């Protein structure tokens, strides 16, 4: 055993990134990120895949902004 810590990764479904509006992506990533965060002392957000070029840039940026929002919420709390 290397350490007493494990990684906890929350996957963001590519369908969410591909099919939804940016505001929906933002809200869902914040919700999922907070859910993951409540289960562990840390989190990483990713798509589980590389981000294909057909993902709307606005949705990818919404995911990034959601992660920043999770951090802001945690720093306030």
N, C-alpha and C positions, 0 to 999 in steps of 0.2 A: 504494500500500500504506500503510495507516494505521500498522501496527505489526508486530512480529515475533511477535505472540501470536495465537492463535486460541481460540475458545470450544469446549469439548468438553462436550456435554450428554448425560447418560444418561437415557433415557426409562424410566419405570416403567409397565408395561402396566396399563391399567385393569382388565383381567381379573384380574390379581393382586390389585389393591385391592378389587375387587368380590366375588370368589369365594372367596378364601382366608381362613384364620383369621389373627388379628392376629400371632401368633407367627411364622407362615410369612411374612407380609408383612415383618415386622421382619428375619428372617434373610435373606430374598432381597434386600431393599434393601441390607443391610450387604454381602452378597456382591457384588452388582452395583456398589455404590459403591466398594468396594475394587478391583474389576476395572477400573472406569473410572479410578480414581485412579492405578493402576499404569501406565496408558497416557498420562497427562497430569499436569501439575503442579497441576491444579485440576479441579473438577467442579461441576456443578449437577444437582440431582435434580428431576425433574418428571414429570408424567404425559403430557406431550405434548398434553394437552387441559385444559380447565378441569375441576375436580373436580365431577362431577354430584352432585346431592343424594341419589341412590340408593346412593352409596358409603357403607358403614358408617363411622361416625365413628371407631370403634375402629381400623379399618384405616388411615384417614388419619393418625390419631395415631401408629400404629405406624410408618408411613413417616417421620414427623417424628422420632420417637425413634431410628430407625435412622440417620438423618443425624447426629444428635447423637452416637451411638455411634461412627460413622466418625470424627468429629472427636476424640473421646476416645482412640480407638485411635491415631490419628496423633500426638496430643500426647504419648502415652506412648512411641511408637517413636522 
